[in-house]
């Protein structure tokens, strides 16, 4: 059984913690907090590492840990550092392409095909970053099996 990740924005941890209580994961749409959330199978730790190492140039061992907001037997909510989404707002097309290429060369990746997938993903995250910024929200991720 796979794990599904639902990224969303919230003004604070208390609001983010209430999201799973108010809605069952299978009912989560795209706008539970006015943020057009994103479903993906990419772990929040991977996303943080991808942005911080590939775009910010942070060494992997310096990538900050995620903050656990809620741990429940059926789900968890984690907060991503703002440094994961803030840098995405103002990067150029060339930077997105370079980061996608760099990330695709990691040993367990599949080369150019993965580079294109990562490129698409970074563009989705760039859009997500703009929505978060406009709403004054922080990034969170709801995790459930």
C-alpha positions in Angstrom: 0.0 0.0 0.0 1.4 3.4 -1.0 1.4 6.6 1.0 -0.4 9.7 -0.3 0.8 13.2 0.4 -1.5 16.2 0.3 0.3 19.5 0.4 -1.7 22.5 1.5 -1.3 25.9 3.1 -2.5 27.2 6.4 -1.9 30.4 8.4 -0.5 28.4 11.4 0.0 25.0 12.9 -3.3 25.0 14.9 -5.3 25.5 11.7 -3.3 22.9 9.9 -3.8 20.4 12.7 -7.6 20.8 12.3 -7.7 19.9 8.6 -7.7 16.1 9.0 -10.3 16.3 11.8 -12.7 18.2 9.6 -12.3 16.1 6.5 -11.5 12.5 5.8 -8.5 12.2 3.4 -10.5 10.6 0.6 -12.8 13.7 0.7 -10.0 16.2 0.6 -10.4 18.4 -2.5 -8.1 21.1 -3.6 -9.3 24.0 -1.5 -9.9 23.0 2.1 -8.1 26.1 3.3 -8.4 28.3 0.3 -5.1 27.1 -1.0 -5.7 24.7 -4.0 -3.6 21.9 -2.4 -1.6 19.3 -4.3 -1.7 15.6 -4.1 1.5 13.7 -4.9 3.4 10.6 -4.0 6.6 12.6 -3.4 7.6 12.7 0.2 7.9 16.1 1.9 11.5 15.2 2.9 12.4 14.6 -0.7 10.7 17.8 -1.8 12.6 19.8 0.8 15.9 18.2 -0.2 15.2 18.8 -3.9 14.6 22.5 -3.5 17.2 23.2 -0.9 20.0 21.2 -2.5 19.2 21.7 -6.2 18.1 25.4 -6.1 19.5 26.9 -2.8 22.8 24.9 -2.9 22.4 23.8 0.7 24.4 20.7 1.5 22.1 17.7 2.1 23.2 17.3 5.8 22.1 20.9 6.4 18.5 20.4 5.2 16.3 21.2 8.2 14.0 18.5 9.5 10.3 18.7 9.1 8.2 19.8 12.0 5.6 17.3 13.2 2.3 19.1 13.8 -0.1 16.1 14.4 0.6 12.4 14.7 -2.5 10.3 14.7 -2.9 6.5 14.1 -4.6 7.2 10.7 -2.6 10.3 9.5 0.1 12.8 10.2 0.5 16.5 9.4 4.0 17.9 9.0 5.2 21.5 8.4 7.7 22.2 5.7 10.3 24.9 6.3 9.4 28.1 4.5 12.9 27.9 2.9 11.4 25.1 0.8 8.8 27.2 -1.0 10.0 30.7 -0.8 13.0 30.3 -3.2 10.7 28.9 -5.9 8.8 32.1 -6.4 11.5 34.1 -8.0 13.6 31.5 -9.9 14.1 31.6 -13.6 13.2 29.0 -16.2 16.9 28.2 -16.5 17.2 27.6 -12.8 14.2 25.2 -12.8 15.7 23.3 -15.7 19.1 23.1 -14.1 17.7 21.9 -10.8 15.6 19.3 -12.6 18.7 18.0 -14.4 20.8 18.0 -11.3 18.2 16.1 -9.4 17.8 13.6 -12.2 21.4 12.6 -11.9 21.1 11.3 -8.4 22.0 7.6 -8.4 18.5 6.1 -8.1 17.0 8.4 -10.8 16.4 7.5 -14.4 18.1 10.4 -16.3 16.4 12.6 -18.8 12.9 11.2 -18.4 13.2 11.9 -14.6 14.6 15.3 -15.4 11.4 16.2 -17.3 9.2 14.9 -14.5 11.1 16.8 -11.9 10.9 19.9 -14.2 7.1 19.6 -14.3 7.0 19.0 -10.5 9.1 22.1 -9.8 6.7 24.2 -11.9 3.8 22.9 -9.9 5.6 23.7 -6.7 6.4 27.2 -8.1 2.7 27.8 -8.6 2.0 26.4 -5.1 4.6 28.8 -3.7 2.9 31.8 -5.3 -0.5 30.7 -3.9 1.0 30.3 -0.4 2.7 33.7 -0.5 -0.5 35.5 -1.7 -2.5 33.9 1.1 0.2 34.5 3.7 0.2 30.8 4.5 2.9 28.3 5.4 3.4 24.9 3.7 2.0 21.7 5.4 1.6 18.2 4.3 -1.0 15.7 5.3 0.3 12.1 5.1 -1.9 9.0 5.1 -1.7 5.4 3.9 
